[in-house]
Amino acid sequence: MVFEQKSSVLSIHKISLFLSEILKSIAEIVNIVVSSVSTTDIVRQSYIGENGVFKIWNKGSIIIDMSTTDAETAINLAIPADELGL
């Protein structure tokens, strides 16, 4: 489970780096991700950012995003995820 910490002190970049480190560790032991974050930017960073899920997760993994983002973002993430076998 991926959690977003809301704080005026943490920028989206810092949140993304924090999440990516957690995700790297988790990817070594599980093959299912469920995420729920509040902004489209954080969703994109978490999945397709420099250290995003798509770069570290294994083929065949299941990724479920329950964030409150628009349909366009979900479609834009589903296409590369499918191409990667996620």
GUSE-165970 format. One record per residue: residue number from 1; x, y, z of N, C-alpha, C, O in turn; residue in one letter. Coordinates in Angstrom, 1 decimal. Example, Ala and Ser with C-alpha at 12.3 -4.5 7.8 and 13.67 -1.06 7.14 Angstrom:
% GUSE-165970
+-----+--------+--------+--------+--------+--------+--------+--------+--------+--------+--------+--------+--------+-----+
|   n |    n_X |    n_Y |    n_Z |   ca_X |   ca_Y |   ca_Z |    c_X |    c_Y |    c_Z |    o_X |    o_Y |    o_Z | res |
+-----+--------+--------+--------+--------+--------+--------+--------+--------+--------+--------+--------+--------+-----+
|   1 |   13.2 |   -5.7 |    7.8 |   12.3 |   -4.5 |    7.8 |   13.2 |   -3.3 |    7.8 |   14.2 |   -3.3 |    8.5 |   a |
|   2 |   12.8 |   -2.2 |    7.1 |   13.7 |   -1.1 |    7.1 |   12.9 |    0.0 |    7.9 |   13.4 |    1.1 |    8.0 |   s |
+-----+--------+--------+--------+--------+--------+--------+--------+--------+--------+--------+--------+--------+-----+
//
This chain:
% GUSE-165970
+-----+--------+--------+--------+--------+--------+--------+--------+--------+--------+--------+--------+--------+-----+
|   n |    n_X |    n_Y |    n_Z |   ca_X |   ca_Y |   ca_Z |    c_X |    c_Y |    c_Z |    o_X |    o_Y |    o_Z | res |
+-----+--------+--------+--------+--------+--------+--------+--------+--------+--------+--------+--------+--------+-----+
|   1 |    0.8 |   -1.2 |    0.0 |    0.0 |    0.0 |    0.0 |    0.9 |    1.2 |    0.0 |    1.9 |    1.3 |    0.8 |   m |
|   2 |    0.6 |    2.2 |   -0.8 |    1.4 |    3.4 |   -0.9 |    0.5 |    4.5 |   -0.3 |   -0.6 |    4.7 |   -0.7 |   v |
|   3 |    1.1 |    5.3 |    0.6 |    0.4 |    6.4 |    1.3 |    1.1 |    7.7 |    0.9 |    2.3 |    7.7 |    0.8 |   f |
|   4 |    0.3 |    8.7 |    0.8 |    0.8 |   10.0 |    0.5 |    0.8 |   10.8 |    1.8 |   -0.2 |   10.9 |    2.5 |   e |
|   5 |    1.9 |   11.5 |    2.1 |    1.9 |   12.4 |    3.3 |    1.7 |   13.8 |    2.8 |    2.4 |   14.3 |    2.0 |   q |
|   6 |    0.6 |   14.4 |    3.4 |    0.3 |   15.8 |    3.1 |    1.1 |   16.7 |    4.0 |    0.9 |   16.6 |    5.2 |   k |
|   7 |    1.9 |   17.6 |    3.5 |    2.6 |   18.5 |    4.3 |    3.1 |   19.7 |    3.4 |    3.5 |   19.4 |    2.3 |   s |
|   8 |    3.0 |   20.9 |    3.9 |    3.4 |   22.0 |    3.1 |    5.0 |   22.0 |    3.0 |    5.5 |   22.7 |    2.2 |   s |
|   9 |    5.6 |   21.3 |    3.9 |    7.1 |   21.2 |    3.9 |    7.6 |   20.3 |    2.8 |    8.6 |   20.6 |    2.2 |   v |
|  10 |    6.9 |   19.2 |    2.5 |    7.3 |   18.3 |    1.5 |    6.8 |   18.7 |    0.1 |    5.6 |   18.9 |    0.0 |   l |
|  11 |    7.7 |   18.7 |   -0.8 |    7.3 |   19.0 |   -2.2 |    6.9 |   17.7 |   -2.9 |    7.2 |   16.6 |   -2.3 |   s |
|  12 |    6.3 |   17.8 |   -4.0 |    6.0 |   16.6 |   -4.8 |    7.3 |   15.8 |   -5.1 |    7.2 |   14.6 |   -5.1 |   i |
|  13 |    8.4 |   16.5 |   -5.4 |    9.6 |   15.8 |   -5.7 |   10.1 |   15.0 |   -4.5 |   10.5 |   13.8 |   -4.6 |   h |
|  14 |   10.0 |   15.6 |   -3.3 |   10.4 |   14.9 |   -2.1 |    9.5 |   13.7 |   -1.8 |   10.0 |   12.6 |   -1.4 |   k |
|  15 |    8.2 |   13.9 |   -2.0 |    7.3 |   12.8 |   -1.8 |    7.6 |   11.6 |   -2.8 |    7.6 |   10.5 |   -2.4 |   i |
|  16 |    7.9 |   12.0 |   -4.0 |    8.2 |   11.0 |   -5.1 |    9.4 |   10.2 |   -4.7 |    9.4 |    9.0 |   -4.9 |   s |
|  17 |   10.5 |   10.9 |   -4.3 |   11.7 |   10.2 |   -3.9 |   11.5 |    9.3 |   -2.7 |   12.0 |    8.2 |   -2.7 |   l |
|  18 |   10.7 |    9.8 |   -1.7 |   10.4 |    9.0 |   -0.6 |    9.6 |    7.7 |   -1.0 |    9.9 |    6.6 |   -0.6 |   f |
|  19 |    8.6 |    7.9 |   -1.9 |    7.8 |    6.7 |   -2.3 |    8.6 |    5.8 |   -3.2 |    8.5 |    4.6 |   -3.0 |   l |
|  20 |    9.5 |    6.3 |   -4.0 |   10.3 |    5.4 |   -4.9 |   11.2 |    4.5 |   -4.0 |   11.4 |    3.4 |   -4.4 |   s |
|  21 |   11.8 |    5.1 |   -3.0 |   12.6 |    4.2 |   -2.1 |   11.8 |    3.1 |   -1.4 |   12.3 |    2.0 |   -1.3 |   e |
|  22 |   10.6 |    3.5 |   -1.0 |    9.8 |    2.5 |   -0.4 |    9.4 |    1.4 |   -1.4 |    9.4 |    0.2 |   -1.2 |   i |
|  23 |    9.0 |    1.9 |   -2.6 |    8.6 |    1.0 |   -3.7 |    9.7 |    0.0 |   -4.1 |    9.4 |   -1.1 |   -4.4 |   l |
|  24 |   10.9 |    0.5 |   -4.2 |   12.0 |   -0.4 |   -4.5 |   12.2 |   -1.5 |   -3.5 |   12.4 |   -2.7 |   -3.9 |   k |
|  25 |   12.0 |   -1.2 |   -2.3 |   12.1 |   -2.2 |   -1.2 |   10.9 |   -3.2 |   -1.3 |   11.1 |   -4.4 |   -1.2 |   s |
|  26 |    9.8 |   -2.7 |   -1.6 |    8.6 |   -3.5 |   -1.6 |    8.6 |   -4.4 |   -2.9 |    8.2 |   -5.6 |   -2.8 |   i |
|  27 |    9.1 |   -3.9 |   -4.0 |    9.2 |   -4.6 |   -5.3 |   10.0 |   -5.9 |   -5.2 |    9.8 |   -6.8 |   -5.9 |   a |
|  28 |   10.9 |   -5.9 |   -4.2 |   11.7 |   -7.1 |   -4.0 |   11.0 |   -8.3 |   -3.4 |   11.4 |   -9.4 |   -3.5 |   e |
|  29 |    9.8 |   -8.0 |   -2.7 |    9.1 |   -9.1 |   -2.0 |    7.7 |   -9.3 |   -2.4 |    7.1 |  -10.3 |   -2.0 |   i |
|  30 |    7.1 |   -8.4 |   -3.1 |    5.7 |   -8.5 |   -3.5 |    5.5 |   -8.2 |   -5.0 |    6.4 |   -7.7 |   -5.6 |   v |
|  31 |    4.3 |   -8.6 |   -5.5 |    4.1 |   -8.4 |   -6.9 |    2.7 |   -7.7 |   -7.1 |    2.2 |   -7.7 |   -8.2 |   n |
|  32 |    2.2 |   -7.1 |   -6.1 |    0.9 |   -6.3 |   -6.2 |    1.1 |   -4.9 |   -5.5 |    1.7 |   -4.8 |   -4.4 |   i |
|  33 |    0.7 |   -3.9 |   -6.2 |    0.8 |   -2.5 |   -5.7 |   -0.6 |   -2.0 |   -5.7 |   -1.3 |   -2.1 |   -6.7 |   v |
|  34 |   -1.0 |   -1.4 |   -4.6 |   -2.3 |   -0.6 |   -4.5 |   -1.9 |    0.8 |   -4.1 |   -1.3 |    0.9 |   -3.0 |   v |
|  35 |   -2.3 |    1.8 |   -4.9 |   -1.9 |    3.1 |   -4.5 |   -3.1 |    4.0 |   -4.5 |   -4.1 |    3.8 |   -5.2 |   s |
|  36 |   -3.1 |    5.1 |   -3.6 |   -4.2 |    6.0 |   -3.6 |   -3.5 |    7.4 |   -3.1 |   -3.2 |    7.5 |   -2.0 |   s |
|  37 |   -3.3 |    8.3 |   -4.1 |   -2.8 |    9.6 |   -3.8 |   -3.7 |   10.6 |   -4.3 |   -4.6 |   10.3 |   -5.1 |   v |
|  38 |   -3.5 |   11.9 |   -3.9 |   -4.5 |   12.9 |   -4.2 |   -4.3 |   13.8 |   -5.4 |   -5.2 |   14.5 |   -5.8 |   s |
|  39 |   -3.1 |   13.7 |   -6.0 |   -2.9 |   14.6 |   -7.2 |   -2.4 |   13.8 |   -8.4 |   -1.7 |   12.8 |   -8.2 |   t |
|  40 |   -2.7 |   14.3 |   -9.5 |   -2.3 |   13.7 |  -10.8 |   -0.8 |   13.8 |  -10.9 |   -0.2 |   12.8 |  -11.3 |   t |
|  41 |   -0.1 |   14.8 |  -10.4 |    1.3 |   14.9 |  -10.5 |    2.0 |   13.8 |   -9.7 |    3.0 |   13.3 |  -10.1 |   d |
|  42 |    1.5 |   13.6 |   -8.5 |    2.1 |   12.5 |   -7.7 |    1.8 |   11.2 |   -8.3 |    2.7 |   10.3 |   -8.2 |   i |
|  43 |    0.7 |   11.0 |   -8.8 |    0.4 |    9.7 |   -9.5 |    1.4 |    9.5 |  -10.7 |    2.0 |    8.4 |  -10.8 |   v |
|  44 |    1.6 |   10.5 |  -11.5 |    2.5 |   10.4 |  -12.6 |    3.9 |   10.1 |  -12.1 |    4.6 |    9.2 |  -12.6 |   r |
|  45 |    4.4 |   10.9 |  -11.1 |    5.7 |   10.7 |  -10.6 |    5.9 |    9.3 |  -10.0 |    6.9 |    8.7 |  -10.2 |   q |
|  46 |    4.9 |    8.8 |   -9.3 |    4.9 |    7.5 |   -8.7 |    5.0 |    6.3 |   -9.7 |    5.7 |    5.3 |   -9.4 |   s |
|  47 |    4.4 |    6.5 |  -10.8 |    4.4 |    5.5 |  -11.8 |    5.4 |    5.6 |  -13.0 |    6.1 |    4.7 |  -13.3 |   y |
|  48 |    5.5 |    6.8 |  -13.5 |    6.4 |    7.0 |  -14.7 |    7.5 |    8.0 |  -14.4 |    8.2 |    8.3 |  -15.4 |   i |
|  49 |    7.7 |    8.4 |  -13.2 |    8.8 |    9.3 |  -12.9 |   10.1 |    8.6 |  -12.9 |   10.2 |    7.4 |  -13.2 |   g |
|  50 |   11.1 |    9.4 |  -12.6 |   12.5 |    8.9 |  -12.7 |   12.7 |    7.5 |  -12.0 |   13.4 |    6.6 |  -12.5 |   e |
|  51 |   12.1 |    7.4 |  -10.8 |   12.2 |    6.2 |  -10.0 |   10.8 |    5.5 |   -9.8 |   10.6 |    4.9 |   -8.8 |   n |
|  52 |   10.0 |    5.7 |  -10.8 |    8.6 |    5.2 |  -10.7 |    8.5 |    3.7 |  -10.7 |    9.4 |    3.0 |  -11.1 |   g |
|  53 |    7.3 |    3.3 |  -10.4 |    6.9 |    1.9 |  -10.3 |    7.2 |    1.2 |  -11.6 |    7.7 |    0.0 |  -11.6 |   v |
|  54 |    6.9 |    1.8 |  -12.7 |    7.1 |    1.1 |  -14.0 |    8.5 |    0.8 |  -14.3 |    8.8 |   -0.1 |  -15.1 |   f |
|  55 |    9.5 |    1.5 |  -13.7 |   10.9 |    1.2 |  -13.9 |   11.4 |    0.1 |  -13.0 |   12.5 |   -0.4 |  -13.2 |   k |
|  56 |   10.7 |   -0.1 |  -11.9 |   11.3 |   -1.0 |  -10.9 |   10.5 |   -2.3 |  -10.6 |   11.0 |   -3.3 |  -10.1 |   i |
|  57 |    9.2 |   -2.3 |  -11.1 |    8.4 |   -3.4 |  -10.8 |    8.6 |   -4.5 |  -11.9 |    9.0 |   -4.2 |  -13.0 |   w |
|  58 |    8.4 |   -5.8 |  -11.5 |    8.6 |   -6.9 |  -12.3 |    7.5 |   -7.1 |  -13.3 |    6.3 |   -6.9 |  -12.9 |   n |
|  59 |    7.8 |   -7.6 |  -14.5 |    6.8 |   -8.0 |  -15.4 |    5.8 |   -9.0 |  -14.8 |    6.2 |   -9.9 |  -14.1 |   k |
|  60 |    4.5 |   -8.8 |  -15.1 |    3.5 |   -9.7 |  -14.5 |    2.9 |   -9.2 |  -13.2 |    2.0 |   -9.8 |  -12.7 |   g |
|  61 |    3.5 |   -8.1 |  -12.6 |    3.0 |   -7.5 |  -11.4 |    1.6 |   -6.9 |  -11.6 |    1.3 |   -6.5 |  -12.7 |   s |
|  62 |    0.9 |   -6.8 |  -10.6 |   -0.5 |   -6.2 |  -10.6 |   -0.4 |   -4.9 |  -10.0 |    0.1 |   -4.7 |   -8.8 |   i |
|  63 |   -0.8 |   -3.8 |  -10.7 |   -0.8 |   -2.5 |  -10.1 |   -2.2 |   -1.9 |  -10.1 |   -2.9 |   -1.9 |  -11.2 |   i |
|  64 |   -2.7 |   -1.5 |   -9.0 |   -4.1 |   -1.0 |   -8.9 |   -4.0 |    0.5 |   -8.3 |   -3.5 |    0.7 |   -7.2 |   i |
|  65 |   -4.4 |    1.4 |   -9.1 |   -4.4 |    2.8 |   -8.7 |   -5.8 |    3.3 |   -8.3 |   -6.6 |    3.2 |   -9.2 |   d |
|  66 |   -6.0 |    3.7 |   -7.1 |   -7.3 |    4.1 |   -6.6 |   -7.3 |    5.6 |   -6.4 |   -8.2 |    6.1 |   -5.6 |   m |
|  67 |   -6.4 |    6.3 |   -7.0 |   -6.3 |    7.8 |   -6.8 |   -7.5 |    8.5 |   -7.5 |   -8.2 |    8.0 |   -8.3 |   s |
|  68 |   -7.8 |    9.7 |   -7.0 |   -8.8 |   10.5 |   -7.5 |   -8.3 |   11.4 |   -8.6 |   -8.1 |   12.6 |   -8.5 |   t |
|  69 |   -7.9 |   10.8 |   -9.8 |   -7.4 |   11.5 |  -10.9 |   -8.4 |   11.4 |  -12.1 |   -9.4 |   10.6 |  -12.0 |   t |
|  70 |   -8.1 |   12.1 |  -13.1 |   -9.0 |   12.1 |  -14.3 |   -8.8 |   10.8 |  -15.1 |   -7.7 |   10.1 |  -15.0 |   d |
|  71 |   -9.7 |   10.5 |  -16.0 |   -9.7 |    9.3 |  -16.8 |   -8.5 |    9.4 |  -17.8 |   -7.9 |    8.3 |  -18.1 |   a |
|  72 |   -8.2 |   10.6 |  -18.3 |   -7.1 |   10.7 |  -19.2 |   -5.7 |   10.2 |  -18.6 |   -4.9 |    9.6 |  -19.3 |   e |
|  73 |   -5.5 |   10.6 |  -17.3 |   -4.3 |   10.1 |  -16.6 |   -4.3 |    8.6 |  -16.5 |   -3.3 |    8.0 |  -16.8 |   t |
|  74 |   -5.4 |    8.0 |  -16.2 |   -5.5 |    6.5 |  -16.1 |   -5.2 |    5.9 |  -17.4 |   -4.4 |    4.9 |  -17.4 |   a |
|  75 |   -5.7 |    6.4 |  -18.5 |   -5.5 |    5.8 |  -19.8 |   -4.0 |    6.0 |  -20.2 |   -3.4 |    5.1 |  -20.7 |   i |
|  76 |   -3.4 |    7.2 |  -19.9 |   -2.0 |    7.5 |  -20.2 |   -1.1 |    6.6 |  -19.4 |    0.1 |    6.4 |  -19.9 |   n |
|  77 |   -1.5 |    6.1 |  -18.3 |   -0.7 |    5.2 |  -17.5 |   -0.9 |    3.7 |  -17.9 |    0.0 |    2.9 |  -17.9 |   l |
|  78 |   -2.1 |    3.4 |  -18.3 |   -2.5 |    2.1 |  -18.7 |   -1.7 |    1.6 |  -19.9 |   -1.3 |    0.4 |  -20.0 |   a |
|  79 |   -1.5 |    2.5 |  -20.9 |   -0.9 |    2.1 |  -22.1 |    0.6 |    1.6 |  -21.9 |    0.9 |    0.5 |  -22.3 |   i |
|  80 |    1.4 |    2.4 |  -21.3 |    2.8 |    1.9 |  -21.0 |    2.9 |    0.8 |  -20.1 |    3.7 |   -0.1 |  -20.2 |   p |
|  81 |    1.9 |    0.7 |  -19.1 |    1.9 |   -0.4 |  -18.2 |    1.6 |   -1.7 |  -18.9 |    2.3 |   -2.7 |  -18.7 |   a |
|  82 |    0.7 |   -1.7 |  -19.9 |    0.4 |   -2.9 |  -20.7 |    1.6 |   -3.2 |  -21.5 |    1.9 |   -4.4 |  -21.7 |   d |
|  83 |    2.3 |   -2.3 |  -22.1 |    3.5 |   -2.6 |  -23.0 |    4.6 |   -3.2 |  -22.1 |    5.4 |   -4.0 |  -22.7 |   e |
|  84 |    4.6 |   -2.9 |  -20.8 |    5.7 |   -3.4 |  -20.0 |    5.2 |   -4.8 |  -19.3 |    6.0 |   -5.4 |  -18.6 |   l |
|  85 |    4.0 |   -5.2 |  -19.6 |    3.5 |   -6.4 |  -19.0 |    3.1 |   -6.3 |  -17.6 |    3.1 |   -7.3 |  -16.9 |   g |
|  86 |    2.7 |   -5.1 |  -17.2 |    2.3 |   -4.9 |  -15.8 |    0.7 |   -4.9 |  -15.7 |    0.2 |   -4.7 |  -14.7 |   l |
+-----+--------+--------+--------+--------+--------+--------+--------+--------+--------+--------+--------+--------+-----+
//
